[in-house]
């Protein structure tokens, strides 16, 4: 099987959940013998040798890499969408010189030019799959500014989703958005979850420190991440529990948090992140919108229970067996979950933590998910697409 993978970047050269998924997807499918034409953006100064070093020699044998520069950045509202359309056009020009693949798998808005060419010029393409990840522009915004940002993205995402042959979903609330808001029929949705690298799984159970519950937050200070709600809720939590904030929290925002809060700052190295996750009992992810957060899967892999909001595909990971699933933007529900979790027995907490680890180990690592993705793609190639959740 041969696919064309269209993405606006891969890690470590372009940072983001979509870009990390693109890189891991390419690696994992290449391990399964899938031939890949990889269309992606590289920052200035990064060469082909550095891209090749991102993959193993056997993976690189299956990959043909086409590197592009991101179009000149504009300042007017909607510039990201216009630049994405331009990049998609450049992908199409390169694609036309290549042997036809079996499937085109496009991230975000990258299928736009292909779908326009199909509609307006009658150009025939193999099946086109769009994966816009969390579809966060169709989730509840935290404020008016977030609402305006998402409003600009909706028309383009609606177009590529409704006109692609198939749409990829991580499951849970993302599938609900595709069916209820974008009116995508069930037989056009390929439901394959996200995944993490197996290296996040410890070789044994890392002992958590004794004493008061240690809560953690890992991420940037963004309105949609629910940091404001976390600060308010934790301030209402009695006892000597600790909150560890891992990420670049601005100095002027730190006064929102209780004095006992520990600010760890930006942490990039995986080993250091693992050490911090091993020390945390419960990770709190109070986001207003998400896709299928890597941070939740990574924390669960390290025997960490979760308090998370029911957004995106989070419900596929978080529930009574692994933590507390609460509505987004509900400060009372967040405080209630913090209070309940702070008073549970050590035995029950350990069960939640161990079940979290087991869920990831059994279902959400790339060797497992890559096979599901390969089978889903192969079903399209053979003309027997799988239904949602099959």
Secondary structure, DSSP 8 states (H G I E B T S, - for coil): -EEEEE-S--TTTS-SHHHHHHHHHHHHHHHTT-EEEEEEE--TT--HHHHHHTS-HHHHHTEEEEEE-------STTHHHHHHHHHHHHHHHHHTTS---SEEEEETTTTHHHHHHHHHH----SEEEEE-TT-GGGS--SSHHHHHHHHHHHHHHHHHHHHSSEEEE-STHHHHHHHHTS---GGGEEE----B-GGGS-SS-----SSS-EEEEES---GGGTHHHHHHHHHT--SS-EEEEES---GGGGGGS-TT-EEEE----HHHHHHHHHH-SEEEE--SS-SS-HHHHHHHHTT-EEEEES-TTGGGT-STTTEEEE-TT-HHHHHHHHHHHHTS-HHHHHHHHHHHHHHHHHHSBHHHHHHHHHHHHHHHHTT----TT-
